């Protein structure tokens, strides 16, 4: 079993060494690490040049989704994931995913927990997840971390790539589309990656765009499912989110034995 780790990159060279080293430190599995840089002007290229094992390019692209798709198309592994350059894998993460994949040969998507950390790497808290389904994605949102989510290559071979019209909620829209295609999500209750939560991150800087893209993803999904158009009312979706968050809390207690 081989893993393909795809890292999109743009001017975040200060984080890249930890990201790359975290992949290099994985034990018990084969992997390739593909970096699709969008033309960085900071120290990124110097950092990439230090690691001869990397498969990397540096060229302009149409945004992060385009960069990830470029990496997906180059990927040779049986399992593929994207690891943002300011995030990192935790020790033995790939080996844990491989063990679950062997026990569940029909698995299409495997997702685990992540650790929220500050810009300097100081831990904030662990994000404990649960098994997810279409209702979680539709009404709660992008409730699993892309940095701890792995896709079997059969998904890419079936033609499922990120929608490059999305710049922030590409993962949310992708998950919704995969549920419509009946791909199953398997939950691995292990912390697999560190996710940086800081003021200058894409997540923090573009909240309004995330809200707009998320609403578009929900409405597109409702239309694709031929569900009533009134379900796409922003106020109603906000209310339903609160209801289905309670459902997720109940699932979290059932899985982990207590509320986190």
N, C-alpha and C positions, 0 to 999 in steps of 0.2 A: 504494500500500500504506500502510495506517495502522496504528499500534500503539496499544493501550490499556494504560496502566500503572495498575494498581490498587494503592493503598497503604492497608492497614489501619493504624489509629492509635489509641493510647491513652497519653496522658501521656508522650510521648517527644519533646516539642517541641524539646529541645536538639539533636536529630539531624535534624529535619525540613528545615531549610534546605539542608543538603548533599544530602539525598535529592531534594528538588524541583529544586535547581539542576543536579544531575547529569542529570536528565531534560531540563530546558530547554537544556542544552548539547549535546544530540544533534543531529548534522548530517545532512542529506540525506534525512530521512524526515518524514512527518507523524505526529503523535501527539496523544493526549489523556491527561491525567493525572487520575485519579479518586481522591480520598482519602475513605475511609469512616472517620470518627472515631467512637469509641464513647463520646463524652461526656467528653473530657479536661478536667481542671481546672487544668492547668499553662499554659504559654505557647502551647500548640498552636494555639488559635483565633486568637490574635494573629498567629502566623506564617502560618497559612493565609490570613488576610485581606490579607497583603501581595502575594499572587499572584493577580491577577484571571483568569488563564488556567485556574486549577484548577476542577474540578468536584467540590465537596466537600459533605459533610453531617456533622453532629455529632449523634448520637442513640444511645441505649443499644442494645446488640445482645446476641446470645446467645453471644458469643465471637468469636475471631479468624476462624474458618471462616465464620461468618455474615457478618462484615464483608467478607471477601473475596468471598463469593458475591453480596453486594449490589453490589459493584463490577463483578463479572462480568456481572451482569444489566443494568447500565447501559452496558456497553462496546459501542462501535460499530466498533472496529478489526477488521482481518482477523486480526491477531495480538495475543494478550492475555497478560499476565504479571502476577504480583503481586510488588511490590517493597516489602519491609518498611521502615518509616519509619527504622530505624536502619541500613539498607543504602543502597547507591547504585550507579548505573550508571557504568561506565568510559567514557571518550571513544570515540565512534563505535560503541558496542555495538549500537545498533539498526540502523545501516547495515550492519554485518557480518551480522547476522541476516537482514536484507532480501536481501542478496546471495545467501546460501545458500538462502533461501526461493524466490527466482526460479529458481535452478538446479535446485531439487527441488520442483516444483509439487505433488507428492502428499504432501509432508511434513506431518505432523500436530503433532509436538512437536519443537522445536529446543532443545537444551541445550548450554551451554558451561561454561567454567571460571570460578572465582571467586577472588578474593584474600581470604584471611583477614587481618583487621586488628584491632588493639587498639581499645579504647574511644575513644582519642584519634585514631584513624586511622593509627597507625603500622603498617606492613606486618609481617605475621608470615610468611606463605608463600603461594604460589599452590597451589591445589588443582587438580591436573591430573586430568582425567577421561578416560573412554573411551566408546566406544559401549556401550550398555546393552541388556539384554534381560530377559525375565521372571525368569530364574534369578538375575540380579543383585539385582533388587528383592526377590524372595522370600527369598533366603538371606543376602544381604549387608546389605540394609536400604535406607534412603533415601540412595542413593549418588550422587545428583546434587543440586545446590543449587537450591532453588526460586527463589532470587533471580537465577539465570541460566538460567531455563527459560521457554520461550514456547509457548503453545498456539494452534493455529489455531482460528478461531471455529466451524468445523464441529463441534468437540468440544462446545462449549456448546450449539450448535443441536441436537445429538443428545441433550441433556439431562444431560450429565455435569458435575456441580458437586461441590464439596467436601462430604464427609460431616460435618455439623455436630456429630456426636457425638464427633469427634476434636478435641482442643484443642492437641496438640503434633505428632502424627504424621499430620496431615491430608494432607500432601504424599505421604508414603509410601503411605498407603492409596489415594490418588488415582492414583498411578502404577501400583500393582498393578491397580486397576480398569480403567485405560486399556489395560494390556497384555491383560487378559481380553477387552476389546472390539476387540482387534487394531489399535489405533492404534500407529503406528511412531514410535520415538524416533530423531532424527537428531542426531549429535554434531558440534558446531562447535568445533574445537580452538583457541579464542580465549578470553582472559580478558574476561568481559563485565561483571562486577559486583564490588563490594566487600562482604564479609560481616563484620559486627562480631562478634567473639568476646570476650565480657567477662562478668564475674561476675554481673551483674544481668540478663543477657539471658534470654529465655524458655527458650532451649535449655539454659542452665546451671542455671537455677533449678528446673527440673522434670524432672530425670533419671529419677526413679522412675516418674513418669507416662508419660514417653516409652517406657520399657522395657515397661510394661504395655500401652500402646496399640500399640506395635510388634508385640508377641506376638499381640494380638487381630487386627491387620491380617493377619499371616501365617496364623493359623488360619482366618480368614474366607476368605482366598484359597484355601487348601488345600481347604476345604469346597466353595467355588464351583467348583473344578476337579475335584471328586469324587476327590481323592487320599486315600490311607490316613490315617486319623485319627492313627495313631502318629507320623506325620511332624511333628505339631504339638507333640511333647514338647519342653519348653523346653531340656533338656540336649542333645537331638539337634540342635535348631536352632542352638544355640550352637556345636556341633562343625562342623556344615555351614557355618556362617558363616566359620570359619577356612579351610575348604577352598575356598570360593568367593572368599574374599579373595585367595588365591593365584592363582586364575583371573583376577581383576581386575588383579593386578600384572602377569601375563603379557600381558594385553591392553594395559596402559598402556605397557609396554616396546615392544610391537609398533607402537603409534600414535606414541609420542614418541621412540622410539629409545634410551631409557634409563629407569632407575627414578627416580621422583620421590618 
